[in-house]
């Protein structure tokens, strides 16, 4: 698993962004060096295409949360079980 993928999934799980609890897509790379922002956002969009996120359009922009149906798969990938 790519280090950016791991960072994204672990951060979203740690903050509870699953199902109805969501965050603005621009908040995901926070906490990482600015020079990694572009790679992290590329990975966010790749995970979105793979169906890992529930996307919620809001007036201030796009909000995302982890799809609860993918939690088992995510936990297996992160070796959380």
C-alpha positions as CSV (number, residue, x, y, z in Angstrom):
1,X,0.0,0.0,0.0
2,X,1.2,3.4,-1.0
3,X,2.3,5.7,2.0
4,X,-0.2,8.4,0.9
5,X,-3.1,5.9,0.7
6,X,-2.2,4.7,4.2
7,X,-2.1,8.3,5.5
8,X,-5.5,9.1,3.9
9,X,-7.3,6.0,5.2
10,X,-5.8,6.1,8.7
11,X,-6.6,9.8,9.1
12,X,-10.2,9.4,8.0
13,X,-10.6,6.4,10.3
14,X,-8.9,8.1,13.2
15,X,-11.2,11.2,12.9
16,X,-14.3,9.1,12.4
17,X,-15.1,10.3,8.8
18,X,-17.2,7.3,8.0
19,X,-20.7,7.3,6.6
20,X,-22.6,10.4,7.7
21,X,-19.6,12.1,9.3
22,X,-17.7,13.9,6.5
23,X,-15.0,16.4,5.9
24,X,-14.1,18.9,3.2
25,X,-11.8,17.2,0.6
26,X,-9.2,19.9,1.1
27,X,-8.7,19.0,4.7
28,X,-7.3,15.6,3.9
29,X,-3.6,16.6,3.2
30,X,-3.4,18.8,6.3
31,X,-0.7,17.6,8.6
32,X,1.7,16.7,5.8
33,X,4.4,18.8,4.2
34,X,3.1,21.2,1.6
35,X,5.3,19.6,-1.1
36,X,3.3,16.3,-0.7
37,X,-0.1,18.0,-1.2
38,X,-0.4,17.3,-5.0
39,X,0.4,13.6,-4.6
40,X,-2.0,13.2,-1.7
41,X,-4.8,14.8,-3.7
42,X,-4.1,12.6,-6.7
43,X,-4.5,9.6,-4.4
44,X,-7.7,11.0,-2.9
45,X,-9.2,11.2,-6.4
46,X,-7.9,7.7,-7.2
47,X,-9.6,6.3,-4.1
48,X,-12.7,8.2,-5.0
49,X,-12.8,6.5,-8.4
50,X,-12.3,3.1,-6.7
51,X,-15.4,3.7,-4.6
52,X,-13.8,4.2,-1.2
53,X,-15.6,7.4,-0.4
54,X,-19.2,8.7,-0.2
55,X,-19.1,12.1,-1.9
56,X,-21.4,14.9,-0.7
57,X,-21.5,18.1,-2.7
58,X,-21.9,21.1,-0.4
59,X,-22.1,24.9,-1.0
60,X,-18.5,25.3,0.2
61,X,-17.1,22.4,-2.0
62,X,-16.9,18.7,-2.0
63,X,-17.1,16.7,1.2
64,X,-16.1,13.1,1.6
65,X,-16.4,10.2,4.0
66,X,-15.4,6.6,4.0
67,X,-18.0,4.2,2.6
68,X,-19.0,2.0,5.5
69,X,-19.4,-0.9,3.1
70,X,-15.7,-0.7,2.4
71,X,-14.6,-0.7,6.1
72,X,-13.8,-4.4,6.2
73,X,-11.6,-4.1,3.1
74,X,-9.9,-0.9,4.4
75,X,-9.2,-2.5,7.8
76,X,-7.7,-5.6,6.1
77,X,-5.4,-3.4,4.0
78,X,-4.3,-1.5,7.0
79,X,-3.8,-4.7,9.1
80,X,-6.1,-3.3,11.8
81,X,-8.0,-6.6,12.4
